[in-house]
């Protein structure tokens, strides 16, 4: 086994205590899983940052059972941890939950992103039951071949102007801190969670253009590879649509939108918005047939 830097992710993957610390009570919580699907994709958790919605993700993982779980990059935010160490218990609990799922039979595939690029040094290895891969081809139950990638390789800012990406990351982090304070006030007033940064992105023309270009570039690459679609993360914008006959699916994030992409046993794909139903009582409405979407590749 190769040497791994001393990061929370590395420690959790290599320490036997990580397995032991997944408690019996956690096992009981997992037994009430109400969302049973074939595959789940989650990305952009950004463990190690104050903006990470770790408790909401834990709630989702406890209520979800799947055969395969894809971690599509930016699981741990190495950029932020290098600047300012932040690691509350809830973030460790998320890692332990992922390890427990792998130990209990779920196939967990980890495709690193730009914020957790340190993990790209260990492609092809398996740690704690989690496979680390640069990318993946997933075949759905109805036969579609989907390319799974974080997506940062198709971000011109990240690839060609890293300094600008770091500045943007600083501004984004500041917005998220304001968002935390704003939502604490909303919670006291009995109002639901609302994302300031997502609101700003949706209303800035240049940001909308960037998202569109990103989506088109990934769909084009999937077409060139002879695939039916692509599943990615990176831009924190959950979306599922066809682009020139290619399925483009982005699973969103667990900082702003609290979303995941799920594949049902029949191959139907659906974006789950956990902010709209974060408890067992809300799962039934999330699974209502009228609210699900199915896109067939050309």
QUIJOBEL-V405803 format. One line per field, one symbol per residue. ss: DSSP state (~ for helix, > for strand, _ for the rest). psi: psi as a letter, one per 20 degrees, with the letter a starting at -180 (. if undefined). burial: I if it has 24 or more other C-alpha atoms within 12 Angstrom, else O. A space follows every 10 residues. Layout:
# QUIJOBEL-V405803
ss->???
psi->???
burial->???
This chain:
# QUIJOBEL-V405803
ss->_______~~~ ~~~~_~~~~~ ___~~~~~~~ ____>>>>>> >>____>___ ___~~~~~~~ ~~_>>>>>>> >____>_~~~ ~~~_____~~ ~~~~~~~~~~ ~~~___>>>> ______~~~~ ~~___>>__> >>___>>>>_ ____>>>>__ _~~~_~~~~~ _~~~~~~~~~ ~~~~~~~~~~ ~~~~~~~~__ _____~~~~~ ~~~_~~~~~~ ~~~~~~~~~~ ~~~~____>> >>______>> >>>__>>>>> ________>> >>>_____>> >>>~~~___~ ~~~~~~__~~ ~_______
psi->prppqnrhgg ghhiphhhgh iorhhhhghh ijpioorgqp pqrlhlpjqh ipmhghgggg hhjpprgpop olqlgpnhgh hhhopomrhh hhhgghgghg gghjipoppo oqahhlihii ikpirpokjp ppqhrqopor hjjqoppoqg ihijohgghi mhhhhhghhg hgggghghhg gghgghghjk qrqpoghhgg hijoghgghg gghggggghg hhghikrirq pacgjlnpqo rpolippppp icrkgghlqq pqprhjipqp ppoiiimjrh hihghhjphi iqppppq.
burial->OOOOOOIIII OIIIOOOIIO OIOOOIOOOI OOIIIIIIII IIIIIIIIII IIIIIIIIII IIIIIIIIII IIIIIIIIII OOOOOIIOOO IIIIIIIIII IIOOOIIIII IIIIIIIIII OIOOOOIIII IIIIIIIIOI OOOIIIIIII IIIIIOOIOO OOOOOOOOIO OIIOIIOOII OOOOOOOOOO OOIIIIIIOO OOOOOOOOOO IOOIIIIIII IIIOOOIIII IIIIIIIIII IIIOOIIIII IIIIIIIIII IIIIOOIIII IIIIIIIIII OOIOOIIOOO OOIOIIIO
